[in-house]
């Protein structure tokens, strides 16, 4: 058997596939983010393929997932896997007190507090539980976990807590539009489902920022990955791995990958890590013999056939470039808020696309459009009464897991205040 992604001897799922397959990566990433234990078996020869009923290692039916009950799924979609896990279902109510869009730290926090305080609560998530935080191999500065906790584990605990209090979580659902009808917020999902709620919280977070290079889309999941990539760590044994980014996520991930990779290179645009990375991580990085830090450096080219084979790094001070072979490039350069829907819905955003809330609606010199109430918007409230924003999607938010959790809880307090006012 190939590299095992977990230490558990009884994995829930066995995944057969090829490294460099974007679909196989999507499955590994989803299972890891949802804290589903699985084994990964590399199908790197016809001899490995035939015992599982495939003609060869290039069989179009790859990847193959085998579940504990013997169910076999060939080249499945994430939606099909969610259905097999029993996680896909329709809303149980025609109307909710609170609809939360996004199941990252802010959304899960809001779900826990909303449901525990008696609100009929539903959470809509387009991908996997935990948001970007779930891809973090280890979070060490979160209160109450002195030895750290993986993002996936933290997210799964929060999900279980929210569900125990009665929150519904709808996975593989994406909101595409919203409207304000008869005092209710109506969310329209991509599959035609409607979510009606008395109040809503937008906690959709951000999409990973791209490098903007030729071939980048081609190599996604086939050598180029976004975020900390915890699901891929055990596949990088004895490899030279590159991380792009000067924040805590890239720094923490580089330390985790250095435990298995032969070398980890951290590529940083700035001239140091001091202003963007926690001191404890900086100390560990510079004392680790397998990690090198290249400051004032950017990735300028990606090369390969079907998979990434080499990257070009360019020094911003000298303009000198070097081409280096690698099959692993992880991009952690921040994100872009998922708020395109807000533009046509009349929800005010800043120049970066982040949702404006509370006093920031006026600080930016903008008039609060169509605001029908005598009071000012609450701290986390958008210019639509009863629609709140929490976490990374909000203008001025602190991009930390603990801050997102705090905003989710605070948003629920303001939802109560809004509902009580009638």
N, C-alpha and C positions, 0 to 999 in steps of 0.2 A: 504493500500500500504506500502511496506517496505521502507527501507532507500532510500531517494532521493539523487541522486548524484549531482544535481545542484539545485539552488534556483529558476530557471525559472519554471513557472507554465505550460509552453507549451513545453515539451521536444520533440525533434525530433524523438526519438526512445524510445520504452519501451522494456527492456530486462528482460525476465523471466529465472531464472536459480537457480543453487545451489551454495552457497559459497563452495569452495573446488573443483570446476570444472575448470580444466585448460583451457578448451575452453571458458567458460563463462568469465574467467579472461582475456583471450586474446581479447575478444570482448570489455569488459569494458575498458581495457588499450588502445586499438586502438581508440575507440570513444573519450576517454578523451584526448589522445594525439592530436587528430585532432580537438579538441574543438567542438565536436558534443554533444549537450545537450541530456541527456538521463535519464530515470528513471530505477532503478534496483528494481525488485520485486523478493524477495526470495521465491522460491518454496520449502517450508519446510514441506509440508503435502499434502496428496491426495486432501484435501478440496480446496487448492490453485490451484492444478494442473487441476482438472476437469473443472472449468469454462473456461479454455483456451484450452479445447479439448484434454487434455492429460489423460492417464489412471491412472497415479500415479506420485508421486514426483521423481521416479527413471526412468521415461520414457526416452528412448534413444533419443527422439526427442528434448530434452533440450540441450542447451539453445534455447529459442524462441525469435525472434525479431519481434516486431510489429512497422511498419513505419506509419507516419502520414496519408498516403493515404490508409491505411488499409492492405497493403501488409504484409504477414506473412512469415517469413523465419525460418525454423526449423533446428537447429544445423548447422548454416551457417558457411562457411569459411570467412576469412577476405576478400579474393578476391571477393566473392559473395556480401559482404556488400559494398565494394568499387564500384562494378558494379551497385548496386542498388542506391547508392548515385550519380551516374553519373560521377564518378571520374576516371573511367578506360577507357583509349582510346589508340589508336595506335599513333605513331609519325606522325605528319602532314607533315613533310618534309623528303626528301631523304638525305639531308645533312644540317648540322648546322654549324654556326661559332664556337659555344661553347657548349660542353656537360659537364654537372656537375653531378658527381655521389655522391649522398648523399644529403638529404634535412634537415640536421641539421642547426645550426646557421651559420656555414661557407658556406655551400652549398646554403642556402637561401640568404645570403648576396651577394654571387657571382651572383646569379640569378637576384637579384634586380639591381645590378650595371651593369651586362652584358647586360640585356635586356633594361635597361633605356638608355644605351649608344649605342644602335643600333645593338648589336650583336644578331643574331638569336640563341636563347638560349633554351636548353632543360635540364631538371633536371630529373634524374633517381633515384627513391627511392624504396628500397625493402620492406619497412614496412609503417611507418607513418611519417607525417610531423613533423619536430622539433627535431628528434633524441633523445638522452638521455635528453636533456634540457627540452623537452616537458613533461617529467614525474615529473619535479620539481614542488612542490605545490606553491612555491613562490621564486622569484628571487628579492632580495632587493638591490643588489649592482650594478645593471645595470643602466648606465647613462640615466637620463631622467625620471626615475620612482621612485620618492622619497618614495612612499608608497609600492613599490614592484609590481610585476606582475607575474602571473603564467607562467610557461614555455609554457603551451599549448596556452595561450592567445597570448604570444609574437610570437610563431611560426605561429599561424593563421594570425596575422597581417602581418608578413613577407611574408607568402604565398600569401595573397591577394595583397600585394604590388607588388610582383614579377609577378603575373599573369596580373595585371593591366598594367604593362609595356610590356607585350607580351611574357613572358617566358612560356614554356610548362612544366608541371610537370606530369611525368609518375609514378603512384604509383603501388605497388605490382609488381615491376619489379626489378630483381636483375642481375647485371652484373657478368658474370662468366669468361670472358676472354677479351683480347684486343690485337690489333696488329697495326702496323704502316705500312700503305699501300699507296704508291704514295703521300707521304706528308700529309696524313690524318690519324687521329686516329679513328680506328673502334672498337667500343665496342659491344661485343656479349652478349646478355641477355639470361637468362635461358630459356625463352620461344621461342628462335630462332630469336627474333627481332635483327636487326643490327642498331646501332647508328653511323653514320658517321659524323665526326666533324673536323674542321680545328685545334682546340685546345680543351684540356680537363682539367678539374680540379677534382682531387680525394678529396672528402670531406666525405668519408665513415665513419669516426669516429671510435669508438671502440665498441666491444661487451662487455657486463658485465662480469667481472671476477667471476668465480665460487669458492665456498669454497673447492671443491674437496672431499666431504664427501659421504659415502654410503647413498643411498636413496635420494640424492639431486635432481636427475632428476625426480624421482618418485613423489616428492612433489612440483615440479615446478608448480606454479599456484594453488596449493592445500595446501598452507601454507608457501611456500618458494617463495619469489619474489625478482627480481633484480631491483635495482634502488630505487628512492624515493617513488614509488608506490602511487602517488597522487590519482589515481582512486579508491584506496581501503580505503581511510581515513574514509569515512562515514560508512563503514561496520565494523569498529573496535570499535564501541561505547562500553564502559565499559569492554574492553578487555585489557590484558597485551600484549603489542607489543614490539618486539625487533628489533633494528637496528644494523647492523654490519658495522663498518667503522668509520674512524676518520677524514673524510673530510667535506667540507661545505654541500654537498648534504645530507649526513646522519644527520648532525646537524640541518639543516633547516627542514628536514622532521620530525625529532623527535619533534620539536617544534610544527609543524602543527598537528601531530597525538596526541600530548598531550592535544589538545583542546577537543578531543572526547574520547580518551582511558582512562582507569582507571589508567594505569601506562605505561610509556615508559622507556625501558632500552637500553642505548647506549653502545654497546660492542666495545671496542677499544683495538687493539693490543699494541699500544704505551703506554708510561707511562703518557702522557698528551695530551691535545688537542691543546696546544699553537702553535705548529709549523705547524699545518695542517688546523686549523679552524679559521675563521675571529673572531676578538676580540668581535665584537658586538654579535655574536652568542654564544660565550662562556659565556659571561655575562648572557645572557638570559637563557641558559641551566642550569647553576648552581643556578639560582635564581628561577627556576620553580619547584614547589612542586611535580609535577607528573613525573619528569624525574630523573633517576639515571644514573650515568656514571660509568661503570666498566672498568678501565684501566688494561693494562697487561693481557687481557683476550681474549680468542678465543672460537669459537663454535667448539666442537669436535664430536658431534653426533646429529643425527636427528632421531626422533622416531614417529611412528604412524602406522595406518592401511592404509586406502586409503588417509587420509589427515594427515598433521602434527599435532601431539598432544603434543610433548615435545622436548626440546633441552637440550643438556649438555654443560655447560660452564666450561672451565678450566683456572685457573689462571696460567700464565706462570712463575711466581716467586715462587709460593708455590706448584704447580702441583695439587692443590686441585680442585676437580670437584664437580659440583652441577647440578642436573637434575631439570629443571623447566618446568611446563606445559605452553604451548602457542599454538595458532593456527596461529600466525603471525610472520614471520621472514623476514625482508627486508635486502638484502645484497647490500651494497654500498662500495665495496672495489676496485674501479678502473676498468680498462678495458684492453682488449687485442685488438690491432689494427686489422682491417679486411683487411689484405694485402696478403693473401695466393696467390692470383692471381699474385702478383708482382714477386714472386719467379721464376716461370717458364717464366714470360714475360721479365725477365732480368732487372727489376727495382730494384735498390739498396735499401736495408733496413739496419737498425741498428740491434744489437743483440736482441732487443725486438720486432722486426718486424715492427717498424715505418719507414715510407718512408723518405729517406735522400734527402735533397734538397739543392740547392745553394752551399755555401762554405762548408757545412757539408759533401758533397760528397768527399771532399779531407781531411777534418780534421780527418776523421776516417782512414786515411792512405790507402784509396782505390783509385784505378784508375777508372776514369769515363769510364765505358765500352761502347764501340761503340758510343762514342760522335762524331758526324760528323761535328760539327760547329767550326769555329775559335774562337768564343767567349766562355767565361765561362758561365755556367748555371746561369740563373737569380735566385734571392733569394729564391723563392718558386718553382723553376723548378726542376724536377727530372732529372735523367740521360737520359731520353727520351725527346728530344726537343719538346716543346709544350704541355707536360704533367706536370701539376702543382699539388701541394698538399697543402691543407689548413685545419686548425683546428686540432682536436685531433689526426688524423691519421699521422700527420707529426712529425718527430723527432724534439725535442726541443720546441714544441709548449707549450704555457701556457694554462693549462686546466681550462679556464674560458670562459664563454659565450661571453663576450665582446671581448676577444682576438680572438676567432673564427670568429666573425663577421668582425673584422678588417682584419684578414688574407684573408677572402673571398673577401673583397673589394680590397685588395692589389693584390690578384691573378689576378683579372680582369684587373688591370692596367698593369700587366706584360703580360697578354694575348694580350692586345692591342699592346704592344711593340713587342711581338713575331710575331704577324700577320703583323704588319707594315714592319718588316724586310724581309718579304716574304719568 
